[in-house]
Amino acid sequence: MTGEGLSKQYCRVLTIAGSDSGGGAGIQADLKTFSANGCYGTSVITALTAQNTVGVSGIHPLPVAFVRQQIEAVLADIGTDAVKIGMLFSPELISCVADELERFQITKIVLDPVMVATSGDKLLQDDAILALKNRLVPLASIITPNLPEAEVLFGRRIKTVAMVAEAAAGLTSLGCANILIKGGHFDDAASDDLLYLGKEKRSRILTGTRIPTKNTHGTGCTLSSAIAANMARGKDVEEAVVLAKEYISGAVAAGADYVIGKGHGPVHHFYRFF
């Protein structure tokens, strides 16, 4: 775009994730979130899912070589200011993505270690977890596991709020300095997240009120994408997380009363606009 002789630049964000045919999570949620947070979104699709608000009925991973081709096509031409990584499915795919991010020297990376869908369906192969720890976590600026995902990465149960801080600090040993553990799986009135900033060895609780709704499909995708969008716009990790928490809280609240599908509906990604 040009205007009066001056070139304009978009803040660019690339999502590397799976496609959700129901539109509430995955690539579809990421692109909506990027747009809603003032960024130009590009995408690399890693897997196709047959999915709706009730569950995942099929997963079709794309060939690793084609995923690599997508990454190269986007980064060699358009480039990006930040990357959000979601569903990767296999160790071969994880290695491919890590190789390409290193080759293009991408430094702002938000890793959402997607392992299980809201419906309970498994989205990550067992042997991919080790590859995720070894190849991608060390490249990430921040990882955003929910409690079950944090337990898998940490290697032990997280039964209390106090244990969340211990787990977050412990997860930095995997090579990522900043950890956001989402607290939505605790059964209390709060929906607090814990951000651990490794370089400062400091924890920050991001408070939230649990909203009575079943429309929570894609909340993790949306939160991590909002963090990436804010980082692309020049915010540091802490401010990016705070702004993303505000956004997802508003999106959940605004979408709480909508009826779409028979199961877990989506959040309202564009609540600030309509």
N, C-alpha and C positions, 0 to 999 in steps of 0.2 A: 504494500500500500504506500502511496505517496501523497503528500499534500504540501503545496507551496514549496516544492523542491526538497523537502525533508522526508527521509525514509522513516517509516514507522516500523517498530519491531514488536511482534507478539511475545509474550512470555509463553514458552513452549514446554509441554510436559508429555512424556511418552509413557504409556502403560503397556506392560508386558504381562499378559494375563489370559485367562480363558473367557470364552464368549458365553453369556447367559441368555438363552433364547427367550426367557421370561422378562428380560430387561431390567431386573432389579439389582443385580450384582455383576461382578466381572467387568469385562470391557465396557459394557453398556453403562454401568453405574459410574465407572471411572471417567468416561468421556463427558457424561452429564455433569459430574462434579467439577472437572476441569473448567468447563464452560461457565458454570455457576460461580466459580471463583476467579473469573477473569483471565483464563488462560486458553491457549490453542492446544487442543489435544491431538496426539497421534497414537497409533496403536499397533501392537504386534500380538496377533492371536496365537496362543500356544495350544489351545484345545477347543473343540466345539462341544458344548453340552446340550443335551435335550433336557430342558429344565423349566420348571414353572414354580408357582408359589408353594406347591405341595412337596416337591422333591426333584431329585436328579434321576432320570430314567435311562440316561446313556451318556458316555463320555467318549469322544473321538479325538485322541491326541493328533496334532498335526506333525508331519515329518520334521525331524530336527533340522534337516538341511533347509527346509522351507522357512522355519522360524528364523534361522540365521539370515536367510535372504531378506526377510521382512525387516529385521533389525538394521541390516546394512543399507537397505533402500531408504529407510527413514533417516538414519544418523549421517549417512554420507551426503545427503542433500539438505534436509530440513534442519537436522541437528536437534538438540534439546537442552533445556535449562535444568531439568530434573527428570528422574525416572521413578515410576512406581512399578513394583513387581508384585504380582499376585500368583495365581495358580500356575505351577510349573509341571507337576505330575511325575516326572521321571528324572533319574540322576543324569542321563545323557542330555536332557533338555537343560537342566540346571548348569551343567558344565558349558554348554553352548552359550547360554546367556552370560555367564561369568566371563567367558573368553571375549565375547563381543564388547561387553562393558569395559573391560580392561583395554581392549584394542582401541576403543574410541575415547578412552580416558574420562569416563563419566564419573563425576565426584559427588553429585547430589542424588542419592539413591534411597528410596523408602521401600523397605521390604516387609510386605505383609505375608507371613509364613502360612498361607492358606492350607489347611489340612483337612478340615471338616466343614461342610456346608451348614447353614442354619438349620436345615431339616435333619441333620445328623448323617448325611451321606459323606463317605470318605472321598477325599479329592486328591490325596497324595500317597504314592506308593511308599511302603516301608523303607525300601533301600534308598529312597530319595531324601529322607530326613538327614542322613549322614552327609550326603552331597551338599545339602542346603547349609548345614553347619560349617562344612569345610571350605566351600567355594563362594557362597553368596553372602552369608552373614558378615564375614570380614570386610566385604566391599561396601556394605550398607552404611549410610549416615545414621539411620535409625531403623529398628525393627519394631513391629507393632503386633505382637501376639496377643490373643485372648488367653484366658486362664488355662483352658485345656492345651492350647498350643504351647504356652509357656511351660507347662508341666512336662510336655514331651521334650522340649529343648533343654530344660533344666535338669531333667532326669529324676524328678521326685514330685510328690503331690504338694499342692499349695492349698492348704485347708483354711487359713485365716488371712485377714487383711495384713497382719504383721509380717506374714511370710512372703507377701507380694514384694515388699521392699528388699528382702533378702534374696529373692529369686532374681529380681531386676539387676541388682548389683552383681550377682553371680553370673548372669548371662553375658555380662561384658567380657568375661573370659573367653568367649567365642570370637572376639575380635571386633565387635561393634560397640562404639562408645555410648550410644544412646538407646535406651530401651523404654518403650511405652507398653505397659501391661494393662489391657482393658479389663475392667472389673464387672462387666455386665453379667457374668455368670454367677456372681454371688446372689444369694436369695434374700436381700434386704431392700429397704426402701431407696437406698442410694445407688447410683450408678457411677461410682468414682473410678477414675483411671489413675495409674501411677506412672509418672515420667521420671526416669533416672538418667541424670546427665553425668556420664562417666568421667569426663575430664575434670569436672568440679566435684565429683563424688557427692552429688546433691540430689535428693529426691523432692519431687513436687507432686502433691495430690491435686488432680483436676476434678473438682466436684461436679456432680450431676444428679438430678432427681430421676428415679426410674419412672418412665411413662407407661401407664397401663395400655398396651397395644400389642397386637400380634404382627404389626407391620414393621418387622425388624430385619427383613431380608436385605442383605447387602450393606449392613451398617459398617462392617469391618473394611470392606472395599472402599466405601465412601469416605470413611475417616482417613485411611491411609492416602487416598487420592487427594483429599483436601490438604493434608500435610505437604504432599509433593507440590501441589499447586502454589501453596504459600512459599515454599522454599524456592520455587522457580521465580517467584516475584521478589526474591531477595531477602526474605525473612530468615532469621537464624532458626535453628531447630526448635528451641523452646517457644519462641513466638509463633512459629508455624503450627506447632501442636496446640497451643492455646486457641488460636484462631480456628483451627480445624475442629476442636472440641465444641466450640460455640456453634459452628456450622452444622455439625452432625446432630447436636442437641436440638437445634431449631428444625432440622429436616425431619427428625423423628416426631417431634411434637406436632408439626404441621401436617404430617401424613398419618397421624394416629387414627383418625376417624374415617379415612377412606376405605372403601371396600373394593378390592381387586383380587380375583382368584379365590380359591377355597382354603388357602393356607397362610403362610407368612408373606404378607404383601411388602412392597418397597417403601422406603422413606420418600419424602417429597423433596427431590433434589433442587427444584426451582422455586422453593417457597418464598424466596426473596423477590421473585418477579411476578408470580401469580398464585 
